[in-house]
Amino acid sequence: MRERWLDPFRVPQPETDSAASMPEAAQGGGHRGGTRPKARAKNMSGTLRRLWGYLAERKLKLTAVLALVALSSGLALLGPYLVGQAVDLYLDEGAANAPDFPWGWFLLLLGGVYVLTSAVSWTHNVWMISIAQETVYRLRTDLFTHLHRLPIPFYGRRQQGEIMSRLTNDIENVSGTLNSSAIQIFSSVLTLVGTVSVMLWLSPLLTLLTFTVVPLMFIGIRWITRRTGPLFKVRQRSLGELNGYIEETLSGQRIIKAFSQEERVQGEFRARNEGIRAAGFWAQTISGFIPKVMNSLNNLSFAIVAGIGGILATRDVITVGTIIVFAEYSRQFTRPLNDLANQWNTLLSAIAGAERVFEIMDEDTEEKEDGAAQPIERVLGEVRFEHVGFAYDEGKPILSGVSFTARPGEMIALVGPTGAGKTTLINLLSRFYEPTEGRITLDGRDLASIRRDSLRSQMAFVLQDSFLFEGTIRENIRYGRLDATDAEVEEAAKLANAHSFIVRLKGGYDKRLSADGSGISSGQRQLLAIARAILADPSMLVLDEATSSIDTVTEIKIQEGLQRLMQGRTSFVIAHRLGTIREADRILVLKDGRLLEHGSHEELLAQDGFYAELYRSTQRGESVDSASESAGSRVSEAAEADVQAAGSGPKRSSFK
């Protein structure tokens, strides 16, 4: 990490985003037709145009601000000009006639100009802050809304903290630039144009002499900004990655401490933090040269004006008042350039942040609904998979040729080792992904013809790792159906056997839970998740070993509640313990993405195939994954023995 910054004058090239190097299918989730590429915000002009699109929504107010900035710049030029005119008048009239000059009115006019300049500046600053906050509000809202339209695979390849950094740090950079830098840049440009115009009018010769320092300014600024721009981009990206790492380590504190990995984690943090420190150090150090260079050139410009102007004044080519005006204008000429140079670095940092925001907003959302997609009312629950296949990457199928029918009200159990495709099958059913081959129907309708939100409203999920939001227990249960009454919430809790532990808690149903439900046990969190599913009253249920975190006594009671809940509803249960699915109407045995066997518990045992051996192995205390390996080995040995006994071709399997 440190070697990367040994040469401060070498422009570092931003590393390629890991997501960009991923196969397209992996990024897009493998839906039909592939992913249509979008134009990415990878250049300054493109990013500025998009930001202008947000600012342009407030054209009237922005026009008023620009008019006030123009007025403020004009007033700032008027002050020095009045001073120069007064000096010339004093010298022309002579000191003896000086008392006749209306100095009181002149000072009052000059003071009024400067007071009005300050008032106008304050007004346009306040208005610009209002425009900036409204713009950033819209930008942050659009980004947050877009995040909820992105497919599940997007979150699988991004760290949560890195995404949060774009919502906070990067947008705050944009906010800071719009609040101050945008108006400063415009004001500097106007001041620069006005100053040059007046200087040319007063003395073209002195103006040309003042311009001799301009090429030096641009050469210095260009040299500096070409090195600071990439450094600001690297710093913003590294900051996002560090936020993601911090979020990950804070969430995994239990595991880190359990495996005594504190020193390794701190070492990785120091390495990542060093990257940010180095990028920030060189960016700020190099950009810090700008005011020093500008001040030196400013002094040089002043010396040229004073020296050459004095010579010209002695020869009556120009007046002393003109020299005074030029001396002040020469500073006003270089000051906007200095401000522009300083604000340029802030602008670069903001553009780097805006690019990261627009990069997320350019991510493909879930595949748009077909125009014929319609909502679905209460469903019967007949689910049919017809030769369904799915792959993240072409040529690497996760599911292949899966066909089965779940009749209304049936309990379908999914069994198989890790990676067999159980969760992928559920993701296809809920349209988090789209099949790459075959089709899935619900009550005879292709899932692609049903709106996603309508389909998912007919389903309830109880996952192995239950998630609870910050809020009261009542609010977490009511998340299943927001219009449910308190009585319905409590009835759902009773069916899930959660009511008894809830009323024992301080605050009962109004007890506030912190993030992810910490403060109660994992089993209690699972009970609340089950209560939430019961309250949703869905047509279909998806249970990912919903009782895995519950003790045996409570599990029996929960199974009774789940049996009542599943009555008349099509249910899909991902089983990690085969003993919990004996009562399933049908068990689907998946292995290597294929449907190996299917039938009831008794039917599969009678077949004496993979499931039967798997079941016997788990009865001996082996895990499903270990049991599947041993079961697969024994089934293969048995098949080979049959082939050898027959003395001919391979024996056909007795299951489909």
BAVEXRO-705067 format. One record per residue (C-alpha): x, y negated, z negated; residue in one letter. Coordinates in steps of 0.5 Angstrom, whole numbers, padded with zeros to 4 digits, always signed. Layout:
BEGIN
XYZA;...
END
This chain:
BEGIN
+0000+0000+0000M;+0006-0005-0002R;+0010-0004+0004E;+0004-0006+0009R;+0005-0013+0006W;+0013-0013+0006L;+0013-0018+0012D;+0008-0024+0010P;+0009-0027+0017F;+0006-0020+0021R;-0001-0020+0022V;-0004-0014+0019P;-0009-0011+0023Q;-0016-0009+0020P;-0016-0001+0019E;-0022+0002+0023T;-0028+0003+0019D;-0029+0011+0017S;-0036+0011+0020A;-0034+0008+0026A;-0029+0014+0027S;-0035+0019+0026M;-0038+0023+0031P;-0044+0020+0034E;-0049+0025+0031A;-0046+0025+0025A;-0047+0018+0024Q;-0054+0018+0027G;-0057+0024+0024G;-0058+0028+0030G;-0065+0026+0033H;-0067+0027+0039R;-0064+0023+0045G;-0058+0021+0041G;-0056+0014+0038T;-0056+0008+0043R;-0050+0004+0041P;-0051-0003+0039K;-0047-0009+0040A;-0043-0010+0034R;-0041-0017+0031A;-0033-0017+0032K;-0032-0024+0034N;-0032-0031+0031M;-0036-0034+0037S;-0042-0028+0036G;-0042-0028+0029T;-0043-0036+0029L;-0048-0035+0034R;-0052-0031+0030R;-0051-0035+0024L;-0054-0041+0028W;-0060-0037+0029G;-0062-0037+0022Y;-0060-0044+0021L;-0064-0046+0027A;-0070-0044+0024E;-0070-0051+0020R;-0068-0055+0026K;-0072-0061+0023L;-0069-0061+0017K;-0062-0060+0019L;-0063-0065+0025T;-0064-0070+0019A;-0058-0068+0015V;-0054-0069+0021L;-0057-0076+0022A;-0055-0078+0015L;-0048-0075+0016V;-0047-0079+0022A;-0050-0085+0018L;-0045-0084+0012S;-0039-0083+0017S;-0041-0090+0020G;-0041-0093+0014L;-0034-0090+0012A;-0031-0093+0018L;-0035-0100+0017L;-0031-0101+0010G;-0024-0101+0012P;-0026-0105+0018Y;-0029-0111+0014L;-0023-0111+0010V;-0019-0112+0016G;-0023-0118+0019Q;-0023-0121+0012A;-0015-0121+0012V;-0015-0124+0019D;-0020-0129+0017L;-0016-0131+0011Y;-0010-0132+0015L;-0013-0135+0021D;-0016-0140+0016E;-0010-0141+0012G;-0010-0141+0004A;-0012-0148+0003A;-0019-0146+0006N;-0020-0140+0003A;-0024-0142-0002P;-0029-0144+0003D;-0030-0137+0005F;-0036-0134+0002P;-0032-0129-0002W;-0038-0127-0006G;-0043-0125-0001W;-0037-0121+0003F;-0035-0117-0004L;-0043-0116-0005L;-0043-0113+0003L;-0037-0109+0002L;-0040-0106-0005G;-0046-0105-0002G;-0043-0101+0004V;-0039-0097-0001Y;-0045-0095-0005V;-0050-0094+0001L;-0044-0089+0003T;-0044-0085-0003S;-0052-0085-0003A;-0053-0082+0004V;-0047-0077+0002S;-0051-0075-0004W;-0057-0074+0000T;-0055-0070+0006H;-0051-0066+0001N;-0057-0064-0003V;-0061-0063+0003W;-0056-0058+0006M;-0055-0054+0000I;-0063-0053+0000S;-0062-0051+0008I;-0056-0046+0006A;-0060-0043+0000Q;-0066-0042+0004E;-0062-0039+0010T;-0058-0034+0005V;-0064-0032+0002Y;-0067-0030+0009R;-0060-0027+0011L;-0060-0023+0004R;-0068-0021+0005T;-0067-0019+0012D;-0061-0014+0010L;-0064-0011+0004F;-0070-0010+0008T;-0066-0007+0014H;-0063-0002+0009L;-0069+0001+0007H;-0070+0002+0015R;-0064+0006+0015L;-0064+0014+0016P;-0061+0018+0010I;-0055+0020+0014P;-0053+0013+0013F;-0052+0013+0006Y;-0049+0020+0006G;-0043+0017+0009R;-0043+0010+0005R;-0041+0009-0002Q;-0046+0005-0006Q;-0042+0000-0009G;-0039-0002-0002E;-0046-0003+0001I;-0047-0007-0006M;-0041-0011-0004S;-0044-0014+0002R;-0051-0016-0001L;-0047-0020-0006T;-0040-0022-0005N;-0040-0022+0003D;-0047-0026+0003I;-0044-0031-0003E;-0038-0032+0002N;-0043-0035+0007V;-0047-0038+0002S;-0041-0042-0001G;-0039-0044+0006T;-0046-0047+0008L;-0047-0051+0002N;-0040-0055+0003S;-0036-0053+0009S;-0041-0053+0014A;-0043-0060+0013I;-0036-0062+0011Q;-0034-0060+0018I;-0039-0064+0022F;-0037-0070+0018S;-0030-0069+0019S;-0031-0068+0027V;-0036-0075+0027L;-0031-0078+0023T;-0025-0076+0027L;-0029-0078+0033V;-0031-0085+0030G;-0024-0087+0028T;-0021-0085+0035V;-0026-0089+0038S;-0025-0095+0034V;-0018-0095+0034M;-0018-0095+0041L;-0022-0101+0041W;-0017-0104+0037L;-0010-0102+0040S;-0009-0097+0045P;-0002-0097+0044L;-0002-0096+0036L;-0007-0091+0037T;-0003-0087+0042L;+0003-0088+0037L;-0002-0085+0032T;-0003-0079+0037F;+0004-0077+0037T;+0003-0073+0030V;-0003-0069+0033V;+0001-0064+0037P;+0005-0062+0031L;-0001-0061+0027M;-0005-0056+0032F;+0002-0052+0032I;+0002-0052+0025G;-0005-0050+0024I;-0005-0045+0029R;+0001-0041+0027W;-0002-0041+0020I;-0009-0039+0021T;-0007-0034+0026R;-0004-0030+0020R;-0009-0032+0015T;-0015-0030+0019G;-0014-0022+0019P;-0011-0023+0012L;-0018-0026+0009F;-0022-0020+0013K;-0017-0015+0010V;-0019-0018+0003R;-0026-0017+0004Q;-0026-0010+0007R;-0021-0008+0001S;-0026-0012-0004L;-0032-0008-0001G;-0028-0001-0002E;-0026-0003-0009L;-0033-0004-0011N;-0035+0002-0008G;-0029+0006-0012Y;-0031+0002-0019I;-0039+0004-0018E;-0036+0012-0016E;-0032+0012-0022T;-0037+0009-0027L;-0042+0014-0025S;-0037+0019-0026G;-0035+0018-0033Q;-0037+0024-0036R;-0033+0028-0030I;-0027+0024-0031I;-0027+0025-0038K;-0028+0032-0038A;-0022+0034-0033F;-0018+0028-0037S;-0017+0025-0030Q;-0017+0018-0033E;-0009+0016-0031E;-0010+0019-0024R;-0017+0014-0023V;-0013+0008-0026Q;-0007+0009-0022G;-0012+0009-0016E;-0015+0003-0018F;-0009+0000-0019R;-0007+0002-0012A;-0013-0001-0009R;-0013-0007-0013N;-0006-0008-0011E;-0008-0009-0004G;-0013-0014-0005I;-0008-0018-0009R;-0003-0018-0004A;-0008-0020+0002A;-0011-0025-0003G;-0004-0028-0005F;-0001-0028+0002W;-0008-0031+0005A;-0008-0037+0000Q;+0000-0038+0000T;+0000-0039+0007I;-0006-0043+0008S;-0003-0047+0002G;+0002-0049+0007F;-0004-0053+0011I;-0005-0059+0006P;+0003-0060+0005K;+0004-0060+0013V;-0002-0065+0014M;+0000-0069+0008N;+0007-0070+0011S;+0005-0071+0018L;+0000-0076+0015N;+0006-0080+0012N;+0009-0080+0018L;+0003-0083+0022S;+0003-0088+0017F;+0010-0090+0017A;+0009-0090+0025I;+0003-0095+0024V;+0007-0099+0019A;+0013-0100+0022G;+0011-0101+0030I;+0005-0105+0028G;+0010-0110+0024G;+0014-0111+0030I;+0008-0112+0034L;+0005-0117+0029A;+0011-0121+0029T;+0011-0122+0036R;+0003-0124+0036D;+0001-0117+0040V;-0003-0115+0034I;-0006-0118+0028T;-0004-0117+0020V;-0011-0115+0019G;-0011-0110+0025T;-0005-0107+0022I;-0009-0106+0015I;-0015-0103+0019V;-0010-0098+0023F;-0006-0096+0016A;-0013-0094+0013E;-0016-0091+0020Y;-0009-0087+0021S;-0011-0084+0014R;-0018-0083+0016Q;-0015-0080+0022F;-0011-0075+0019T;-0016-0073+0013R;-0021-0070+0018P;-0016-0066+0021L;-0013-0064+0014N;-0021-0063+0012D;-0022-0058+0018L;-0016-0054+0017A;-0017-0053+0009N;-0025-0051+0011Q;-0022-0047+0017W;-0020-0042+0012N;-0026-0042+0008T;-0030-0041+0015L;-0025-0035+0016L;-0027-0032+0010S;-0034-0033+0011A;-0034-0030+0018I;-0031-0024+0015A;-0036-0023+0010G;-0042-0025+0015A;-0039-0020+0020E;-0039-0014+0015R;-0047-0016+0014V;-0048-0016+0021F;-0045-0010+0022E;-0050-0006+0017I;-0056-0010+0020M;-0053-0007+0027D;-0054+0000+0024E;-0059+0004+0028D;-0065+0005+0024T;-0069+0011+0023E;-0071+0013+0031E;-0077+0008+0032K;-0084+0011+0032E;-0087+0014+0039D;-0092+0009+0041G;-0097+0015+0040A;-0095+0016+0033A;-0101+0015+0029Q;-0103+0016+0021P;-0105+0022+0018I;-0111+0023+0013E;-0111+0028+0008R;-0108+0035+0011V;-0110+0042+0010L;-0102+0044+0010G;-0101+0049+0015E;-0094+0048+0017V;-0091+0051+0023R;-0083+0052+0025F;-0083+0054+0033E;-0075+0056+0035H;-0073+0050+0031V;-0065+0048+0031G;-0061+0042+0028F;-0054+0040+0029A;-0050+0034+0026Y;-0045+0035+0031D;-0046+0038+0038E;-0044+0046+0038G;-0044+0046+0031K;-0051+0048+0029P;-0054+0048+0022I;-0060+0051+0024L;-0062+0056+0029S;-0068+0059+0032G;-0072+0058+0026V;-0079+0060+0027S;-0085+0061+0021F;-0092+0059+0019T;-0094+0057+0012A;-0101+0057+0011R;-0105+0052+0007P;-0104+0053+0000G;-0098+0058+0001E;-0092+0057-0004M;-0086+0058+0001I;-0079+0060-0003A;-0073+0058+0001L;-0067+0063-0001V;-0060+0063+0001G;-0053+0061-0001P;-0050+0054-0001T;-0050+0051+0007G;-0055+0056+0009A;-0060+0050+0011G;-0065+0050+0006K;-0064+0043+0004T;-0064+0041+0012T;-0070+0045+0013L;-0074+0041+0008I;-0071+0034+0011N;-0073+0036+0018L;-0080+0037+0015L;-0080+0030+0012S;-0077+0027+0018R;-0071+0025+0015F;-0068+0028+0021Y;-0071+0030+0027E;-0070+0037+0030P;-0065+0038+0036T;-0069+0043+0039E;-0076+0046+0038G;-0081+0043+0034R;-0085+0043+0028I;-0093+0042+0027T;-0097+0040+0021L;-0104+0042+0022D;-0103+0043+0030G;-0100+0036+0031R;-0093+0035+0032D;-0089+0032+0027L;-0086+0027+0032A;-0094+0024+0033S;-0095+0023+0026I;-0092+0016+0023R;-0087+0018+0018R;-0090+0013+0012D;-0096+0017+0013S;-0093+0024+0013L;-0089+0022+0007R;-0095+0020+0003S;-0098+0027+0004Q;-0092+0030+0000M;-0089+0030-0007A;-0082+0031-0008F;-0079+0034-0015V;-0071+0035-0014L;-0066+0038-0018Q;-0063+0032-0020D;-0069+0027-0022S;-0068+0020-0021F;-0072+0015-0026L;-0072+0007-0025F;-0070+0002-0030E;-0077+0001-0033G;-0082+0004-0038T;-0084+0011-0038I;-0091+0009-0036R;-0088+0005-0030E;-0084+0011-0028N;-0089+0016-0028I;-0094+0011-0024R;-0089+0011-0019Y;-0092+0017-0016G;-0099+0013-0015R;-0099+0005-0017L;-0106+0005-0017D;-0107+0010-0023A;-0110+0008-0029T;-0106+0009-0036D;-0111+0015-0037A;-0109+0018-0031E;-0102+0017-0032V;-0102+0021-0039E;-0106+0026-0036E;-0101+0028-0031A;-0096+0028-0037A;-0100+0033-0041K;-0100+0037-0035L;-0092+0037-0034A;-0092+0038-0041N;-0088+0031-0042A;-0094+0028-0047H;-0091+0031-0053S;-0084+0029-0053F;-0086+0022-0050I;-0091+0020-0056V;-0085+0022-0061R;-0081+0017-0058L;-0080+0010-0061K;-0085+0006-0056G;-0088+0012-0053G;-0090+0011-0046Y;-0088+0004-0046D;-0081+0006-0048K;-0076+0002-0043R;-0071+0007-0040L;-0064+0004-0037S;-0062+0005-0030A;-0063+0013-0028D;-0066+0014-0034G;-0060+0015-0039S;-0063+0015-0046G;-0067+0021-0045I;-0064+0028-0044S;-0064+0031-0037S;-0069+0036-0038G;-0074+0030-0041Q;-0072+0027-0034R;-0074+0033-0030Q;-0081+0033-0034L;-0082+0026-0032L;-0081+0027-0025A;-0086+0033-0025I;-0091+0028-0028A;-0090+0023-0023R;-0091+0029-0017A;-0097+0031-0021I;-0100+0024-0021L;-0098+0023-0013A;-0104+0028-0012D;-0100+0030-0005P;-0102+0035+0000S;-0095+0038+0000M;-0090+0039-0005L;-0083+0040-0005V;-0079+0043-0011L;-0072+0043-0011D;-0071+0048-0017E;-0075+0043-0021A;-0074+0047-0027T;-0067+0048-0027S;-0065+0043-0033S;-0071+0045-0037I;-0070+0051-0043D;-0073+0057-0042T;-0079+0056-0047V;-0081+0049-0044T;-0080+0053-0037E;-0086+0057-0038I;-0090+0052-0040K;-0088+0048-0034I;-0089+0054-0029Q;-0096+0054-0032E;-0097+0046-0030G;-0094+0047-0023L;-0098+0053-0022Q;-0104+0049-0023R;-0101+0043-0019L;-0099+0048-0013M;-0106+0051-0013Q;-0109+0049-0006G;-0103+0046-0004R;-0097+0048+0001T;-0091+0048-0003S;-0084+0049-0001F;-0079+0051-0007V;-0072+0051-0006I;-0070+0057-0011A;-0063+0057-0014H;-0066+0063-0019R;-0069+0068-0016L;-0073+0070-0022G;-0077+0064-0021T;-0080+0065-0014I;-0083+0072-0015R;-0090+0070-0015E;-0089+0066-0008A;-0093+0068-0002D;-0087+0068+0002R;-0080+0068+0001I;-0075+0066+0007L;-0068+0068+0007V;-0063+0064+0010L;-0056+0065+0012K;-0051+0061+0016D;-0057+0057+0019G;-0062+0063+0021R;-0068+0066+0018L;-0065+0073+0016L;-0071+0076+0013E;-0078+0074+0010H;-0084+0077+0006G;-0086+0077-0001S;-0082+0079-0007H;-0084+0086-0007E;-0084+0087+0001E;-0077+0084+0001L;-0075+0089-0004L;-0078+0095+0000A;-0074+0093+0006Q;-0068+0094+0002D;-0064+0089+0006G;-0060+0082+0004F;-0065+0080-0001Y;-0066+0086-0004A;-0058+0086-0005E;-0058+0079-0007L;-0064+0080-0012Y;-0060+0086-0016R;-0053+0082-0016S;-0057+0076-0019T;-0060+0081-0024Q;-0053+0083-0026R;-0052+0075-0028G;-0048+0073-0021E;-0050+0066-0018S;-0053+0066-0012V;-0047+0064-0008D;-0043+0070-0011S;-0049+0075-0010A;-0050+0073-0003S;-0042+0074-0001E;-0043+0081-0005S;-0050+0082-0002A;-0047+0081+0005G;-0041+0085+0004S;-0045+0091+0002R;-0050+0090+0008V;-0045+0090+0013S;-0042+0096+0010E;-0048+0100+0010A;-0049+0098+0017A;-0042+0100+0019E;-0044+0107+0016A;-0050+0107+0020D;-0047+0106+0026V;-0041+0111+0025Q;-0046+0116+0023A;-0050+0115+0029A;-0044+0116+0033G;-0047+0110+0038S;-0048+0103+0039G;-0050+0099+0033P;-0056+0100+0029K;-0062+0095+0030R;-0064+0091+0024S;-0070+0093+0020S;-0072+0086+0019F;-0072+0079+0023K;
END
